[in-house]
Amino acid sequence: MLLFFDNSQAITPWERCRNSLFLGEFSQLNIWGKTMTQTPNIPPLIESNEEEYRDSGIPSTVAVAGHPLHPLIVTFPLAFLVGALGTDLGYWLTADAFWARASLWLLGSGFVSGLVAALSGMLDFVKIDRVRKRRAGWAHMIGNVAALTLTLINWLLRWNDPADAIVPIGLVLSLIVASLLGITGWYGAELVYRHKVAVIGYSDRREA
C-alpha cells in the first residue's frame, strides 16, 4: 500500500510515520483522494481550524513584553487545590489534625490565587474573539468558575472546625475540584497550543 502527498510523491507507510512524528514535514496528507490534516477534529475534545494552525497566534491582553501572565498565575491555584486533595486524604488516613489545618490553608490560598488567575483569564475571554468562538474557551471558563465556587464552599464549611467537614463532604468536594481542574487544564492547553491564544504572535484580537 502506498500513501501520497498532495504533490503525488509516493512514500511508504514507514516514511509517512517518520515524517509526521519526527520531522513534521507536512500538515496535509492525501490518502485515496481525501485530504487529512495533521491536527484532528474530534469534538468536543479537539476542535481544529486550519487557518489558526497556520497563523502566528494572538497575544494575551495581560502580558509583560508580550509574555502572557495567565499561564504563570494558574500554576498557584492548581498546586494549592490539588494539594488540598492530598492533605484531605492525609487526614482521612491518619486523623492527624495537622492535615486538616493544612487543607484549610491550601483551600484559602487556592481560592484567592484562583480569583487572580480568573481575572487575568476573563480579560482574555472578553477581549479576544477567538476564545469565545471555540468550545475550549467556554469549557475552560465555565469549568474554572465551577471549581472556584466549589472551593469557596469547601473552604467556608471548614472555617470554624477544619477537621469536622473533611469526611466525607470536604474530601468529595476536593476530589471534584481536582478533577475539574484537570479537565479545564486540557482545554486551556488547547487554547494555547492548538488555537494559538495568548502566545507571542501578530494576529488581531478582533476577528471578522
Secondary structure, DSSP 4 states (H G I P E B T S, - for coil): --EE-TT--EE-HHHHHHIIIII---SEEEETTEEEESS--BTTTB---HHHHHS--B--SSEETTEESHHHHTHHHHHHHHHHHHHHHHHHHH--HHHHHHHHHHHHHHHHHHHHHHHHHHHHHHH-HHHHHSHHHHHHHHHHHHHHHHHHHHHHHTSS-TTTTIIIIIHHHHHHHHHHHHHHHHHHHIIIIIS-BSSS----SS--
